[in-house]
Amino acid sequence: MQECFAKLRQKISGRLQLFGDRRGSELAATGKLVVYRTPRRSSLSKSISIRLYSATHLDPVTGFGKLSGEASLRSWKKTKHGANDTTTFEVVMYLEEGFGTPGAMAVKHSGRHQEFFLQSLTLDLPHNRSVRFECNSWVFPMSKTNADRLFFSNTSYLPSQTPAALQSLREEELRNLRGNGRGQREKWERIYDYDQYNDLGERPILGGSNSYPYPRRCRTGRPLNQDRMSESRSKIINLDFYVPPDDRFSPAKLSEFISNSIRAVVHFVVPEVKSLFEGAIKNFESFEQMSEDLYSGHRKPAAAKSMVTGRLKALVPEELHDEIDRVMKENPFKFPIPQVVAADEHAWRSDEEFAREMLAGLNPAVIRCLETFPIEGRGGRSSITAAQVEKNLEGLSITEATTTGRMFMVDHHEYLMPYLRRINEQGVCAYASRTLLFLRHDQTLKPVAIELSLPGGGEEEINRVFLPAREGTEAALWQLAKTHVAVNDSGHHQLISHWLHTHAAVEPFIIAARRQLSVMHPIYKLLDPHFKDTMHINSLARSILLNAGGILERTMFLGKYAMELSSAVYKSWRFRDQALPADLLKRNMAVEDDGAQSGVRLRFDDYPYAADGLDVWAAIETWVTDYCAYFYRSDAAVVSDVELQACWREVREVGHGDKRDDAECWFPLDSVANLARAITTLIWIASALHAAVNFGQFGYAGYPPNRPTRCYKFIPEEGTPEFAEFLRDPDRYFLQMIPDRFTTTLGIALMEVLSGHTADEVYLGQRMEGWTEDGEVLRMFERFGERLREVEKTIEERNGQRRLKNRFGPARVPYTLLFPDTSNLGAEKGITGRGIPNSVSI
């Protein structure tokens, strides 16, 4: 761990540029290797050498391209690149006249300890030709890897088009990346393999069984516990589990993540310290006290700060102590004011805001349009009757409202009921819920009934139905019912919509692509930015958030059954349904329309997530379709692509292997059109879908009463002592029902970390310079950026139309979660509530 944190202050990154001229029968090349903040430049220059493989001339003895002699680094020069100190090394090498065009590069690092990050190599060849190697990868010493580090030029080749001189190198590199499936992985190894979720501690192992199906994760090979099934977990906080080097956070991002996490830990330790100074206070006594304590930003006593520092250092490894001291100097005892209460601290209580957030909040892809009434479920018929709701349907009967597509439901009943008895045995008070809503003429939703259910005897359920009211006891009970719905929705959002449907679902695609697609493959180049940092953030999540006793179990009502329940939901997951148009059709929120964008037409315009999402989807779809058609001139070319088919087969049969027998889950990869559909879906999940469910977390859930994560009281029955307590002070009862101070603050701190964009984020429509030399591909990508800028203008216009009331709502929170923000790429970090990163990166 100490060595890991040393790297935070000596990140090595480079760009090697070689320039050539003719000298007799040899080609002389001089170049520059750019290195970030290396403390020992002379030793590094002596330890690195470079050799080139020809792409056009085959060595018949080795079966590889003709190999050049070695070239070493020479003099160096220190320069400044943004915030980084860089060192430029020169190199001179000579190639035989018959060498041909370079197509691969072998980098040998003969030093003993320090890895470096190589950015790129550019060769200027005779006759105004150039070859570029876009490396962007870590190079470790030979003493660790026992092999040179191989890089290929930027030219994209389908497997069948690969020059003979590079074919064996291409195949060998992929074999090395797959490894042998044995042993514990070390940080310098570039091995991609699969494993079950057996690293969560004392919880069921997920994946590989009919009981607990799940996507696979990256294998680490850590030692097993005595049960010989689950991986050992040696530390309370471990940020250094194996992740392949090129899929790890950059040192700058890791440093930023650690600082943000320490700040979050400080936030949730503060309530414990406060209780020592002010007496044990389990719950907030009033909404005013909650706002003052959490958001006022007043300084805590010096003794409190000292105690927090001591408590925090006791929790983490010693190498983090300096970082703790630095963060504590910033006085981090405050949260920014969440958007949902910034303009109106009472708007969250309204029915209008409650319903609007189902269309434009954190979990906007759950609501569905009812097709039949009464509602039928696995436990039988719902207790909601026509007579209960018809007085709120603007004069329509329930049949008329349903047949005209104006009745909607948010269902947190079906998947919860099988687990509810066990969940409540943990000391929480949770219901399964159904919320029925009506679409008014102004396209806003009105909640008309909430059904809360508990397990009864045998297969029976105990149901209570609550109806909207604006004053008196009924209004207070209605507020409690909405709060229990919000608790259900919070759990589903965090565990299913966020974790399962984006983080966990994407990881197997990354592993399969790294194992089966060469870096020269055009589909690899297309997908690579959409994989950035996902495996690392997933590893950290399994270590700190999702593990037994982790933050999610401590804050969410699902407790120790959280991951098991997500496995049950995964049984019905289908990749092809994750495409936005397919999802909208499945939830009956849209109808098929060949003349509409992406073939679907929304049932009503003012559905911000879907309206903005379809625009973003269409931009991605056009870019991907054009790209695929450029490289695949026929359906036969897709079918005959051995790397592509191996990747797709491995995703279906291994990475998502528990879904291998579900024929409706996958697109058949038998045409250019289906390839484009599959890739568009994957990019949508990794970029826009994740942005929609992640970056608004603090804005909406940073104020706990709006989206509490658990309840400790049921809604009281009339005539009971609890009901009398409720009548005496409904607000006090509410505050005692939602999480205590410690759980509340821990949850807010988590939201603060997860909702922020980091400084090195790469956004949709943005890629690293030099990622391809193909002019036509670059023109297609530029058109993609132009379409995204058109999407931004459209969203701004929508947010300016007063008739679209769901764009702001009573809380006056504009819907910008699917605003690409191309004009401000990389300029702003933190909690912005806008911008679509390329990948699931936080």
LOTOR-474819 format. One record per residue (C-alpha): x, y, z. Coordinates in steps of 0.001 Angstrom, whole numbers, plus 500000, padded with zeros to 6 digits. Layout:
N
XYZ;...
//
This chain:
842
500000500000500000;502856502390500817;504306501819497342;500877502492495786;500596505898497401;504146506817496493;503027506592492867;500498509332493466;503317511824493574;505509510407490829;503164509499487973;505194508677484876;503555509358481533;505067509753478135;504862510533474459;507561509180472163;507889510973468811;510417509700466260;511489511755463236;513410510196460362;515904511072457595;517990509051455165;521624508163455879;523063505884453244;521251502539453390;519677503186456769;516696505159458061;517673507282461050;514916508144463524;515128510583466398;512429510883468985;511120512189472264;509799510309475272;507702512551477543;507672511466481174;505590512966483998;507320513802487266;509999511134487371;512571511720490126;515438509771488535;515634510738484876;519142509452484224;518378505944485497;515159505825483490;516909506813480262;519428503999480714;516782501368481429;514476501816478428;515065500562474888;512833500268471845;512622497877468878;510254498013465908;508490495241464016;507813495640460315;504204495455459162;505169494714455568;508129492349455737;507840488953457401;510758487206459078;510368483585457887;512322482243460868;510258483817463677;506957484171461843;506779487767463068;507517490988461255;511169491854460627;512665493203463881;514881496266464133;517839496758466390;517491498358469818;517432502102470394;518041503650473807;516930506952475270;519434509799475259;519323513343476646;516327514762478437;514603518081478864;512122519139481498;508982520989480378;505546521896481707;502334520364480369;499336521774482235;499569520734485865;502211518086485123;505973518412485086;507221516444482093;510594515205480999;511382514667477320;513930511995476420;515525511808472974;516136508543471141;517999507704467913;517526504464465998;518500503137462534;516362500880460348;517588498832457409;516520500169454049;514429497061453371;512727497165456745;509422498371455320;506694500140457293;506771499763461094;503621498156462494;504486497216466082;506879498338468796;508496496403471625;509480498464474681;511978496926477102;512161498338480632;515264496847482231;515056498958485387;514271497315488695;511379499130490271;509551502011488659;506820501670486023;506069504497483620;503119505508481455;503840505660477744;501516507934475801;502411507687472116;505064507221469455;505096509019466103;507425507955463278;508028510334460372;508981508213457365;510327509143453923;507970510464451260;505894512415453794;504585509287455477;504095508818459204;503151506016461572;501659506673464984;501505504371467993;498853505516470484;500065503642473577;498402505140476690;499571502264478838;501782501383481766;505152499755481132;506573497711484024;510166496504484517;511302493268482904;512141492007486398;508378491866486984;506954490958483589;509739488867482013;508688490233478636;508870493305476450;505761495489476252;504192495321472800;502320498157471086;500683498286467659;500358501205465290;497111503162465023;495991501479461809;492791499454462293;492522495987460799;489777493423460879;491352490029461673;491106488864458059;492829492057456850;495802491941459219;499165492010457414;500890488623457569;503852490183459375;501589491246462274;499183488299462404;501188486131464828;501993489133467051;498287489990467172;497325486463468202;500141486123470743;499223489420472429;495630488253472914;496788484918474347;498928486784476868;495994488978477905;493818485925478575;496348484294480882;496013480739482161;493306481238484796;495601480241487675;497412482000490487;497051485305492255;497280488304489971;499982490901490591;499600494611489856;502015494535486896;500153491738485100;497778492533482235;495491489530482657;491743489605482064;489709486700483366;486312486045484962;485174485126488435;482035484923490513;481090487500493122;482756485521495893;484534488568497344;481714490140499360;482383488461502686;479796486346504476;477140486546501801;475940484107499127;478288483699496182;476685485310493158;477067483954489643;477462480462488284;474374478951489861;470663478779489210;470025480051492734;472054483252492455;472728484186488810;474871487282488266;477279488978485835;480922488038486308;483689490264487633;487411490390486934;489325487547488544;492025488511491072;493075485093492344;493244486312495957;493623483532498534;490421481770499551;488977481570503029;488709478322504932;485472477513503126;487559477260499923;484823479192498144;485037482889499034;488008485226498674;489715486601501753;489267490218502822;492263491293504857;491679495001505552;488856497303506633;489670499662503781;491663498280500866;492088500391497749;494652498133496116;492938494908495016;494084493712491601;492783495567488589;494671495271485274;496985498304485073;495380499933482048;491955499784483714;493028501420486947;492353505014487908;495115507387486932;497257508344489937;495692511834489849;492170510403489898;493030507912492638;494408510767494742;491245512795494116;489057509808494936;490917509195498185;490557512846499208;486833512823498421;486354509559500287;488207510836503346;486007513907503293;482978511616503140;484267509525506036;484763512722508042;481155513639507355;479749510398508684;482078510309511701;480946513801512765;477506512748514149;479195510245516456;481524512932517777;478655515411518070;476785512963520277;479790512816522619;479820516598523005;476079517233523089;474734514018524535;473419511006522664;471056512306519967;469855509488517772;467424511372515555;467040514903514319;464514516738516468;463219518973513663;463700519765509994;465312523040511018;467880521223513144;468654518863510274;469286521751507889;471408523639510403;473542520656511336;474058519313507843;474124522301505528;474830525474507518;478585524967507385;479251526282510886;482555525166512366;482737522406514906;484742522849518136;488469522259517831;488152519334520237;485572517759517930;487884518109514967;490715516521516930;488536513610517976;487282513073514406;490867513008513183;491831510419515775;488794508232515099;489362508387511364;493048507488511543;492120504442513597;489976503191510697;492425503466507810;495977502376506896;498801504567508170;499782505726504690;496488507674504504;497120509698507661;498847512617505895;495920512854503503;493534512956506474;495454515858508013;495315517742504710;491565517254504335;490875518197507952;492569521574507426;489865522399504875;487137522337507557;485022519685505766;482178519716508319;479507520800505892;477576519741502822;476509521930499934;472760522558499823;471063519899497634;469208521222494609;465876519778495690;465667522188498647;467842525036497367;464956527057495881;462081525877498092;462714523870501245;459131522561501304;458593521620497639;459669518012498195;456525517422500237;454190518196497326;452438515507495287;453585517283492146;457296516937492998;456800513374494270;455319512370490882;457676514502488765;460723512735490116;459372509483488675;459865511061485233;462882513288485842;464503512153489075;467057509521490003;465056506470488969;463094507499485864;463078504122484093;460718502248486437;457366503909485803;455132502126483291;451807502784481613;449009500508482830;447368498340480226;444722496693482396;442888497318485650;442450495869488294;446154495242488918;447165491596489119;450345490358490778;451993487182491958;450215487528495303;446844488022493670;444807491092492874;445735494520494200;443463496077496840;443216499367494927;439673499739493620;438134501843490884;435982503720493393;439064504839495329;440781506486492360;438002507649490029;437352510858491963;440841512007490923;440616511146487203;439183514416485849;435782512840485297;437033509678483555;436260506140484613;439208503902485401;438503501963482194;438564505137480102;441742506366481761;443466503031481196;442427502539477574;443515506082476674;446967505563478176;446589507933481134;447103505523484044;450642504783485244;452224502721487992;455514502509489854;455748498925491051;458000498047493980;455828495129494952;456598492091492820;460346491818493369;460217492843497056;457503490613498472;459545487365498433;462203489071500585;460105491366502732;459671489162505779;463423488565506066;464213492225505394;461984493353508253;463538490822510634;466670493023510498;464967495748512527;463663497928509712;460040498564508788;459595498162505045;456573497649502845;456277496541499238;454510499293497352;452437500071494287;451889503703493344;449134504564490897;449319507854488967;447088509711486524;448265511821483572;446544515183483706;445799517406480729;448916519496481400;451051516293481155;451945516292484833;451278513210486922;448974513113489901;449438510269492423;445963508843493073;446638505824495290;449436504074497162;449148500463498218;451540499279500923;451809495523501482;453211493225504161;453416489427504241;450484487788506001;449894484182506896;450925481703504222;450618483261500765;448340486038501936;449264489717501991;448191492497504316;447417495535502172;446674499137503080;445601501709500522;446285505419501046;444660508197499061;445851511767498481;444757514428500957;445836518033501464;445098518689505127;444546517080508494;445405513575509634;444786512017506229;447328514364504646;449935513433507278;449286509711506713;449536510253502964;452951511880503507;454133508814505438;452908506557502634;454838508577500037;457921508291502229;457715504507502275;457425504546498493;460514506772498343;462398504257500511;461501501451498093;462537503583495149;465852504550496775;466780500910497284;465786499939493752;467640502899492286;470922502280494049;471000498495493799;469221497763490505;469045500800488210;472496502039489197;474669499126490291;473213496115488473;472050497716485232;475187499796484612;478223498923486762;477805495161487026;476267494648483580;479098496411481726;482093494705483363;481772491376481480;481786493270478172;485054494947479153;486716491665480094;485558489961476893;486710492853474697;490147492984476323;490551489201475954;489221488705472444;489574491963470476;493002493157469427;493772496813470056;493999497005466250;490383495902465895;488117498809464860;485417497756467323;487982497775470127;488933501335469179;485258502326469134;484505500857472569;487718501576474476;486752505048475884;483471503599477149;485365501184479427;487457503813481229;487807503205485011;484773500890485259;486643497842486522;488453499887489157;485358501614490542;483589498234490602;486458496711492558;486300499566495069;482525499174495328;482821495475496151;485480496298498717;483721499171500536;480085499591499498;478557496231498545;480417493883500846;478965492292503976;478631495088506522;479543497688503893;478054501133503439;475152499988501283;474026497407503841;474348499977506617;472271502606504846;469717500797502629;466626499065503999;467547495869502137;470453495271504516;472242491956504123;469769490781501480;470665493557499044;472958491676496689;470907488503496916;467820490461495866;469706492038492961;470525488498491817;466806487689491801;466120490781489675;468962489842487309;467012486711486351;464700488903484292;467469491155482878;467860491126479117;470558492994477263;468399493875474271;465804495459476600;468442497914477834;468235499779474536;466242502917475337;463588502466472614;463071498829473634;462864499787477311;460238502457476613;458166500025474576;458425497337477250;457177499765479894;454453500945477484;455773504503477795;456063504717474019;454479503154470952;456096501975467743;456175504600465014;458345504059461943;458231507764461157;459511508845464572;463089509138465826;464507505698466618;461162504152465663;459222505084468814;456869507876469833;456402508843473476;452912508639474933;453368512218476114;456082514766475370;456876515923478885;458883512892479994;462328514525480416;464419511365480813;462901509763477720;462711512900475557;466335513888476159;467430510262476191;465995509534472749;467931512481471334;471177511242472881;470360507670471800;469815508801468194;473162510613468138;474987507529469442;473069505264467062;473952507323463986;477647507506464932;477872503763465646;475885502759462550;478101504865460278;481258503525461950;480220499876461640;479124500294458021;482508501860457218;484488498836458426;481993496077457574;480846496258453965;478563493210454264;476774491052456816;479134488223455879;482069490310457102;480479490461460561;479794486723460644;483338485858459534;485101488170462029;486664485593464345;487644488068467083;484272489789467133;482345486522467238;484632485134469970;484068488288472039;480296488157471634;480209484426472396;482280484936475549;480004487747476768;476951485509476377;478431482212477563;480860483333480275;480634487002481269;476836486865481410;476950483087481388;473902482654483615;471861484183480749;473305481934478036;470065479972477587;467844483055477313;467445483431473560;465500486681473981;468354488277475938;470789488847473084;471005490243469590;472268487616467125;475516488997465750;474682488068462175;474500491436460438;475947494922460384;472614496249461638;472580493953464681;476208494750465431;475319498456465461;472296497800467700;474394495843470188;477187498434470354;474747501348470557;473041499624473479;476334499032475262;477512502630474778;474094503921475941;474349501874479157;477929502933479902;477432506622479168;473948508151479163;472054505623481270;474703505761483976;474763509572483874;470970509669484271;470950507500487394;474198508655488990;474995512349488796;471765513608490338;472176511596493522;473253514433495766;470864516901494143;467832514766495008;468928512319497725;471299514714499516;468232515890501437;467220512713503330;463496513432503843;463032513520500074;464549510067499495;465217508262502784;466962504919502519;465081503029505253;462287503377507788;462172502319511431;458422502669511915;455385501377510074;452450503669509412;450425503521512652;446948501984512833;444149504088514269;443469503303517921;447046502238518767;449530504054521064;451666504679517966;448766506442516295;448311508674519338;452047509476519216;451717510297515541;448746512624516145;450621514580518823;453383515590516402;453328514187512829;456666515811511893;458415514347514915;456979510923514085;458254511334510519;461776512181511685;461813509196514031;460617506977511195;463462507826508781;467138506978509409;469008508259512452;471672510945512322;474586508585511753;472944506606508934;471622509803507366;475018511486507306;476771508370506019;474281508152503167;474653511833502242;478436511530502255;478224508597499865;475942510571497547;478379513478497578;481270511265496442;479291509447493750;477615512542492289;480756514447491358;482656514524488077;486392514054488533;489044516274486986;490184513728484366;486704512790483148;486286512153479415;482836512975478083;480587511707475297;481779513191472018;485316513597473393;488317511325472846;492061511526473351;493898513209470510;495480510793468075;493114507868468746;492859507225464999;494599508443461860;491644507618459610;490329510895458201;486856509548457367;486412508163460880;487471511511462316;484899513267460134;482188510879461334;483212511541464916;483074515290464350;479518514890463037;478714512972466224;479925515951468244;477803518290466146;474706516171466813;475401516267470532;475644520046470390;472247520063468663;470916517904471508;472150520512473984;470292523271472155;467131521175472143;467380520487475874;467925524164476619;464856525005474533;462782522397476370;463920523693479738;462770527143478649;459232526062477724;456816526736480555;454293524215479246;456774521417479994;456203521507483737;458121518309484450;461371519950483341;461570521897486643;458653521059488930;457832522697492275;461428522258493470;462625524169490414;465385521657489630;466080521764485879;466520518422484143;470103518429482869;471281514904483674;471326514023479961;472801517351478858;476082516367477122;477807519675478024;480189519657475072;481021523356475489;482506522800478939;484245519478478541;486769518912481274;486507522478482542;484316521810485520;484372519009488047;482396518213491141;478619518129491572;477377519821488412;474223517835487600;475139517820483901;477548516183481490;477622512601480160;480945510806480742;481874508155478178;481990505428480779;480836504136484144;483774505843485820;482514506657489345;
//
